[in-house]
């Protein structure tokens, strides 16, 4: 039995949690699977699995070897697909994650167009307002709105969004417009739990202007804050994409634009490195081009 086949059997045993279920998945006999693992351990010169009558556990060496085997087998599969020309026809399941509202407004239309373009593709969306772990959670591609720290992930910057202060024309007709951040002390503020739910707001490209806020209305969703602002109750801060339709329709107006903070970058992120699969490559290229044209997103080359 060659080394590639032994690695494949080992990974299957690990994923199935036992020799018998792995043998069934591989259409092999359990003794054959057992001999293959024993032979692999003999060649490597170390124990990979600890077997008991009730459980099967990886040794410390086995954990590292299992991760290496998965990577090597994936690279072999990608190399074979590349040689066969499969990269020109992406197929299979792709899992895409993004912030909830941005995902619904901007990423979902991209996904729908992508599915129309590539009939052999299937896409699962995970739109959540938290930072996901691509590797641990089995996600292929993420759209993230943040300045990203250095990591092993592959990133492509596709644009940015502004952080804007908004109110309705009716509100400004009643209370006037603030001309400087300090004027907010005399205005009604709609606060938010989470991202903008702090006791002070920062202004200026370098965040040098600090303004204490005391919101009388505190909400826990962006939709609620937008509705309250559109209703004319007060002022609130949003990412520009969140209120782009309301601004375009004239239901909200941006104020203090000269005091805005630096724009927040938008990145498309994936975990695959040198051997990028066809489905990831196709979606990243497709999404980058589409997101740069979406309303509420400041495009970047």
C-alpha positions as a printed Julia matrix, in Angstrom:
301×3 Matrix{Float64}:
   0.0    0.0     0.0
   1.46   3.41   -0.97
   1.94   6.28    1.44
  -0.86   8.38   -0.1
  -3.41   5.63    0.42
  -2.21   5.04    4.0
  -2.62   8.74    4.78
  -6.11   8.69    3.28
  -7.06   5.71    5.47
  -5.6    7.38    8.56
  -7.59  10.59    7.99
 -10.78   8.59    7.44
 -10.24   6.69   10.71
  -9.76   9.98   12.56
 -12.85  11.58   11.02
 -15.03   8.51   11.59
 -13.75   7.93   15.1
 -13.05   4.25   14.6
 -11.7    1.51   12.35
 -15.01  -0.18   11.54
 -16.88   2.96   10.37
 -13.8    4.07    8.4
 -13.62   0.65    6.74
 -17.26   0.97    5.75
 -16.72   4.43    4.24
 -13.64   3.19    2.33
 -15.25  -0.08    1.21
 -12.49  -2.03    2.95
 -12.46  -4.73    5.63
 -11.73  -3.6     9.22
  -8.61  -5.82    9.43
  -7.23  -4.16    6.29
  -7.72  -0.73    7.84
  -6.09  -1.86   11.08
  -3.06  -3.26    9.21
  -2.74  -0.05    7.18
  -2.59   2.11   10.31
  -0.13  -0.27   11.99
   2.1   -0.19    8.91
   1.93   3.62    8.81
   2.94   3.88   12.47
   5.8    1.46   11.8
   7.07   3.54    8.87
   6.82   6.82   10.81
   8.25   5.29   13.96
   5.7    6.62   16.46
   2.23   5.89   17.81
  -0.49   7.94   16.11
  -3.6    6.53   17.8
  -4.41   5.28   21.28
  -6.93   2.45   21.05
  -9.19   1.22   23.87
 -12.25  -1.0    23.8
 -14.49   2.06   23.91
 -12.6    4.92   22.29
  -9.99   5.98   19.8
  -7.84   9.03   20.52
  -5.04  10.79   18.72
  -1.65  11.07   20.35
   0.1   14.42   20.31
   2.1   13.24   17.29
  -1.1   11.94   15.71
  -2.82  15.31   16.0
  -0.06  17.07   14.11
   0.22  14.3    11.54
  -3.56  14.33   10.94
  -3.47  18.05   10.19
  -0.53  17.58    7.81
  -2.28  14.68    6.1
  -5.42  16.74    5.49
  -3.36  19.54    4.0
  -1.31  17.21    1.77
  -4.37  15.31    0.55
  -6.15  18.58   -0.22
  -3.15  19.83   -2.21
  -3.03  16.56   -4.16
  -6.73  16.88   -4.98
  -6.27  20.49   -6.08
  -3.26  19.57   -8.23
  -5.24  16.81   -9.93
  -8.16  19.14  -10.49
  -5.84  21.75  -11.96
  -4.24  19.24  -14.32
  -7.67  18.03  -15.41
  -8.86  21.56  -16.16
 -11.48  21.58  -13.4
 -10.48  25.08  -12.3
 -12.37  26.44  -15.29
 -15.59  24.89  -14.01
 -16.02  25.56  -10.26
 -18.37  23.16   -8.51
 -19.35  22.03   -5.05
 -20.32  23.68   -1.77
 -18.96  27.09   -0.72
 -19.67  28.61    2.7
 -19.64  32.41    2.91
 -19.88  34.52    6.07
 -20.43  38.26    6.56
 -21.93  40.7     9.09
 -25.69  40.18    9.24
 -26.98  43.42    7.71
 -24.13  43.83    5.23
 -24.61  40.22    4.23
 -28.31  40.67    3.58
 -27.94  43.98    1.73
 -24.74  43.45   -0.25
 -23.4   39.9    -0.1
 -26.64  38.02   -0.76
 -27.2   39.7    -4.18
 -23.61  38.76   -5.08
 -24.24  35.16   -4.04
 -27.43  34.96   -6.12
 -25.65  36.29   -9.22
 -22.76  33.89   -8.58
 -25.13  30.91   -8.45
 -26.69  32.01  -11.74
 -23.23  32.25  -13.31
 -22.03  28.84  -12.03
 -24.84  26.24  -12.04
 -22.65  23.52  -10.51
 -22.04  25.61   -7.37
 -23.92  25.48   -4.06
 -23.52  28.29   -1.51
 -24.3   28.34    2.2
 -24.42  31.78    3.85
 -23.58  32.45    7.5
 -24.53  36.07    8.24
 -23.71  36.82   11.89
 -22.54  39.84   13.87
 -19.43  38.27   15.36
 -15.9   37.45   14.23
 -15.91  33.92   12.86
 -12.99  31.5    12.73
 -12.75  30.26    9.15
 -10.74  27.14    9.91
 -12.47  26.02   13.11
 -15.97  26.69   11.78
 -15.43  25.21    8.33
 -16.01  28.48    6.45
 -14.51  29.16    3.03
 -14.8   32.92    2.52
 -15.54  35.86    4.83
 -16.42  39.48    4.12
 -15.12  41.56    7.02
 -15.57  45.26    7.77
 -12.57  46.1     9.93
  -8.89  46.93    9.95
  -7.53  43.4    10.01
  -4.56  42.35   12.16
  -1.74  40.33   10.64
  -2.69  36.67   10.24
  -2.21  33.68    8.01
  -5.4   34.49    6.1
  -5.4   35.7     2.5
  -7.12  39.1     2.21
  -8.29  41.29   -0.62
  -9.4   44.84    0.16
 -12.43  45.76   -1.93
 -13.58  49.06   -0.48
 -14.48  50.92    2.67
 -17.47  52.31    4.51
 -17.87  55.59    6.36
 -19.17  56.05    9.88
 -21.85  58.72    9.47
 -24.03  60.76   11.83
 -27.61  61.02   10.58
 -30.96  62.56   11.36
 -34.18  63.1     9.47
 -35.16  66.36    7.75
 -38.1   66.64   10.19
 -35.74  66.42   13.15
 -33.47  69.13   11.76
 -36.48  71.34   11.04
 -37.43  71.1    14.73
 -34.03  71.16   16.44
 -31.56  72.47   13.87
 -28.35  70.85   12.64
 -25.2   70.45   14.76
 -22.33  72.44   13.3
 -19.57  70.86   15.41
 -19.31  67.71   17.55
 -19.68  69.72   20.77
 -23.18  70.76   19.64
 -24.39  67.18   20.23
 -24.76  68.03   23.92
 -27.93  69.89   22.92
 -29.41  67.15   20.69
 -31.38  63.96   21.2
 -29.11  60.93   20.79
 -30.15  57.41   19.83
 -27.62  55.08   21.45
 -26.83  51.51   20.55
 -25.67  48.5    22.47
 -22.45  47.1    21.02
 -20.56  48.91   18.27
 -21.77  52.48   18.95
 -23.08  51.93   22.48
 -20.24  53.77   24.25
 -20.47  56.75   26.62
 -18.55  58.91   24.16
 -18.26  59.25   20.41
 -14.97  59.84   18.62
 -14.62  62.22   15.68
 -11.82  63.21   13.33
  -9.59  61.12   11.1
  -7.26  60.5    14.05
 -10.09  60.06   16.62
  -8.78  63.12   18.46
 -12.19  64.66   19.18
 -14.05  62.99   22.06
 -17.66  63.89   22.76
 -19.54  62.49   25.79
 -23.04  61.28   24.95
 -26.07  60.56   27.12
 -28.62  58.82   24.9
 -32.22  58.81   26.12
 -33.07  56.01   23.72
 -30.83  52.92   23.65
 -31.61  50.16   21.15
 -30.08  46.76   20.43
 -30.46  46.51   16.64
 -29.44  48.67   13.71
 -32.92  48.42   12.18
 -34.46  49.9    15.31
 -31.97  52.76   15.39
 -32.63  53.5    11.72
 -36.4   53.48   12.25
 -36.12  55.84   15.21
 -33.91  58.23   13.24
 -36.2   58.14   10.2
 -39.17  58.84   12.52
 -37.45  62.08   13.5
 -36.82  61.31   17.15
 -33.06  61.94   17.24
 -29.57  61.52   15.81
 -27.53  58.33   15.57
 -24.37  56.93   13.99
 -24.29  54.23   11.34
 -21.99  52.54    8.88
 -22.74  54.21    5.55
 -24.01  51.02    3.9
 -26.62  50.6     6.64
 -28.42  53.85    5.76
 -27.55  54.26    2.06
 -31.18  53.69    0.9
 -32.55  56.15    3.47
 -29.98  58.8     2.53
 -30.63  58.32   -1.18
 -34.4   58.61   -0.63
 -34.01  61.73    1.51
 -35.37  60.11    4.66
 -32.05  60.72    6.44
 -29.38  63.38    6.08
 -25.69  63.16    7.02
 -24.31  65.91    9.25
 -20.82  66.71   10.57
 -19.26  65.04    7.52
 -16.13  67.18    7.95
 -15.56  65.56   11.35
 -15.95  61.93   10.3
 -13.53  59.25   11.42
 -11.32  57.43    8.91
 -13.28  55.01    6.68
 -13.42  51.37    7.76
 -11.93  48.95    5.18
 -13.86  46.05    3.67
 -11.94  42.84    2.99
 -12.71  39.52    1.38
 -10.84  36.89    3.38
 -10.11  33.2     2.84
  -7.85  30.65    4.48
  -6.47  28.86    1.44
  -3.0   29.8     0.38
  -0.89  28.56   -2.49
  -3.45  26.09   -3.82
  -6.7   28.04   -3.98
  -9.67  25.92   -5.01
 -11.71  26.76   -8.07
 -14.82  27.61   -6.09
 -12.97  29.97   -3.71
 -11.01  31.61   -6.52
 -14.13  32.09   -8.65
 -16.19  33.55   -5.81
 -13.48  35.91   -4.55
 -12.9   37.33   -8.03
 -16.64  37.57   -8.69
 -17.49  39.13   -5.31
 -14.63  41.64   -5.4
 -15.81  43.05   -8.71
 -19.47  43.18   -7.6
 -18.84  44.67   -4.15
 -16.8   47.5    -5.61
 -19.92  48.56   -7.54
 -22.46  48.24   -4.7
 -24.17  51.36   -3.33
 -22.97  52.41    0.13
 -19.53  50.87   -0.48
 -16.65  53.16   -1.4
 -14.85  51.24   -4.13
 -11.1   50.74   -4.15
  -8.81  49.24   -6.75
